[in-house]
Amino acid sequence: MARPATVILWLLACASIAREAQAADPNAGAASAWAETPQVALRLVSSVVAVGGGQPAKIGLQVRLEPGWKIYWRSPGDAGVPPVFDWSGSQNLAGADVRWPLPHRFQLFGLETFGYTDEVVLPVRVSPDLAGAPVALRLHLTYGICKEVCIPYEADLALDLPRGPATPSIYSDLIRRYDALVPKRDGSAGLRVVRAALETRDGHASLVVLAHSDRAWTSPDLLIEAPPGYAFAHLRRVAGNNPNEAQFVADLAGKAPADRLAGQDVTVTLADKGDAVERTLAVERSAH
């Protein structure tokens, strides 16, 4: 059995080697090891090489998928498993805010889902508990990927941000590029979600969303996230009262009573011409 003094010397030597490696390559610790399966590879990457003075650090979950496979958005649609982030094993972490780039819409076997193919980076804003102190990120990720079949997976990822200046890493541009794809605050980018109303005609309930654009519409799309038990189908766009307005009608599905949706919050993501905005608002009851 090794003597305590020998163990301490060995640990000090390892720490010295790590410091020398980081000095030689400051980006050496800015990415975790890959967690790989035959279909997907994931890792954490950081936009900075150290924690800086305590301001939130921007990191990202980088996902690379084999052709034809997809990973899901926070609200997967008719099928699929969204990624679930567990940071409980981390140290000096006050919060980790995951941000979601605008997803793609998929149709398969009559089901509609939302997610990402090929490669995506989910930006994460990391806030330290103690400003300026090192942050040890430990992520247990539960997620699912699908092609013709779906596979559930789990992954454990580790990334350490040492004490020091928040110098940009070689991954800062990558994270910034995907952060720019996250839907913005409602009303920016010339897009606005005006209202959402529950409408019932001939016994059929629909959610009608009124949207406004400062410029002519090209190919607008709308994503609706509702409380548990509610789902929407057959989204269609109808003309508004003027060229800058559009109404989106989605038939209500799911097992929850339709009339109880009025007064509850839905999150609406509106996209057009590569821009996207997001708004959470209460569902009104239509006069119809």
Salt bridges, closest charged atoms under 4 A:
GLU112 OE2 - ARG105 NH1 2.91
GLU119 OE2 - ARG64 NE 3.23
GLU154 OE1 - HIS140 NE2 3.10
ASP156 OD1 - HIS140 ND1 2.79
ASP160 OD1 - ARG138 NH1 2.87
ASP173 OD1 - ARG176 NH1 2.35
ASP179 OD2 - LYS58 NZ 3.98
ASP179 OD1 - ARG99 NE 2.73
ASP179 OD2 - ARG125 NH2 3.99
GLU199 OE2 - ARG201 NE 3.18
ASP214 OD1 - HIS212 NE2 3.39
ASP221 OD1 - ARG105 NH2 2.57
GLU225 OE2 - ARG74 NH2 2.74
ASP251 OD2 - HIS234 ND1 3.52
ASP251 OD1 - ARG236 NH2 3.06
ASP275 OD2 - ARG215 NH2 2.75
GLU278 OE1 - ARG74 NH2 2.82
GLU284 OE1 - ARG195 NH2 2.81
